Amino acid sequence: MDSEHTDKFLHAIQILHVELDALTHSFGMKGEAVNIMLTGVVDYDAFGEPILKAVFSLDVDNEEILAEALEFLKFSYEGGFPLSNEYRDEDEEYESENWWKDLLDDLDSPENLN
């Protein structure tokens, strides 16, 4: 992997992270918007072990919101692949995976037909 090319890429990504933070601030969304961003490149050390070179930014007000956001990412990741997960109960529904079902149910209700 070309180290100079990777460094330039990560620097460009860092600029995007700073721009996102500025955008959040300019819209007055600090404290309301949740931003968790990790962008990186997998490289390998001298022993062939994978290492992640990454840019990371985090804008979350408290640990409870961070935990909710991480759960959302976890369930979104698990739901995106057809591979089975021995620890996941396929019959169990999670709010972060099924929010769109509530929207469709609301559209089908008789009071919303008029």
C-alpha positions as CSV (number, residue, x, y, z in Angstrom):
1,M,0.0,0.0,0.0
2,D,1.3,3.4,-0.9
3,S,1.7,5.2,2.4
4,E,1.8,8.7,0.9
5,H,-1.4,8.1,-1.1
6,T,-3.1,6.7,2.0
7,D,-2.0,9.7,4.1
8,K,-3.4,12.1,1.5
9,F,-6.7,10.2,1.4
10,L,-7.0,10.3,5.2
11,H,-6.1,14.0,5.3
12,A,-8.9,14.7,2.7
13,I,-11.3,12.6,4.9
14,Q,-10.3,14.6,8.0
15,I,-11.2,17.8,6.1
16,L,-14.7,16.3,5.5
17,H,-15.1,15.5,9.2
18,V,-14.2,19.1,10.1
19,E,-16.7,20.4,7.4
20,L,-19.4,18.2,8.9
21,D,-18.7,19.6,12.4
22,A,-18.9,23.2,10.9
23,L,-22.2,22.3,9.2
24,T,-23.7,21.0,12.4
25,H,-22.6,24.2,14.1
26,S,-23.9,26.5,11.4
27,F,-27.4,24.9,11.5
28,G,-27.5,25.3,15.3
29,M,-27.7,21.5,15.6
30,K,-25.0,21.0,18.3
31,G,-26.5,19.0,21.0
32,E,-29.3,17.7,18.7
33,A,-27.4,16.0,15.9
34,V,-25.6,12.8,16.5
35,N,-22.4,12.3,14.6
36,I,-20.3,9.2,14.8
37,M,-17.9,8.9,11.8
38,L,-15.0,6.5,11.3
39,T,-13.3,6.3,7.9
40,G,-10.2,4.3,7.5
41,V,-7.9,2.0,5.5
42,V,-6.8,-1.4,6.5
43,D,-3.0,-1.8,6.3
44,Y,-0.7,-4.5,7.5
45,D,2.3,-4.3,9.8
46,A,5.7,-6.0,9.3
47,F,4.2,-9.3,10.7
48,G,1.2,-9.3,8.3
49,E,-1.2,-8.3,11.0
50,P,-4.0,-6.0,10.0
51,I,-4.0,-2.4,11.4
52,L,-6.5,0.3,10.9
53,K,-5.3,3.7,9.9
54,A,-8.4,5.9,10.4
55,V,-9.9,9.3,11.0
56,F,-12.5,9.4,13.7
57,S,-15.0,12.1,14.9
58,L,-17.6,11.9,17.6
59,D,-20.3,14.4,18.5
60,V,-22.7,12.8,21.0
61,D,-24.1,14.4,24.1
62,N,-24.1,11.5,26.5
63,E,-23.2,7.9,27.0
64,E,-26.9,6.8,26.7
65,I,-27.2,8.3,23.2
66,L,-23.9,6.8,22.2
67,A,-25.0,3.4,23.3
68,E,-28.3,3.8,21.3
69,A,-26.3,4.9,18.2
70,L,-23.9,1.9,18.5
71,E,-26.8,-0.5,18.9
72,F,-28.4,1.0,15.7
73,L,-25.1,0.5,13.9
74,K,-24.7,-3.1,15.1
75,F,-28.2,-4.1,14.1
76,S,-28.0,-2.3,10.8
77,Y,-24.7,-4.2,10.1
78,E,-26.1,-7.5,11.1
79,G,-29.3,-7.0,9.1
80,G,-27.4,-6.1,5.9
81,F,-25.9,-9.5,5.3
82,P,-27.7,-12.8,4.7
83,L,-25.1,-14.7,6.7
84,S,-26.5,-16.3,9.9
85,N,-25.4,-15.2,13.3
86,E,-25.6,-17.9,15.9
87,Y,-26.1,-15.3,18.7
88,R,-29.0,-13.5,17.0
89,D,-32.6,-14.4,17.4
90,E,-34.0,-14.0,13.9
91,D,-37.6,-13.9,15.3
92,E,-36.9,-11.0,17.6
93,E,-37.7,-7.6,16.2
94,Y,-35.7,-4.5,17.2
95,E,-37.0,-1.0,17.0
96,S,-33.9,0.3,15.1
97,E,-34.5,-2.3,12.4
98,N,-38.3,-1.9,12.0
99,W,-39.0,1.8,12.3
100,W,-40.3,1.8,8.7
101,K,-43.0,-0.8,9.6
102,D,-44.7,1.8,11.9
103,L,-44.7,4.3,9.1
104,L,-46.4,1.8,6.7
105,D,-48.9,0.7,9.4
106,D,-49.8,4.4,9.9
107,L,-50.4,4.9,6.2
108,D,-52.7,1.9,6.0
109,S,-54.9,2.9,8.9
110,P,-58.5,4.0,7.9
111,E,-58.2,7.5,9.4
112,N,-55.3,8.2,7.0
113,L,-57.1,7.2,3.9
114,N,-59.0,10.5,3.5
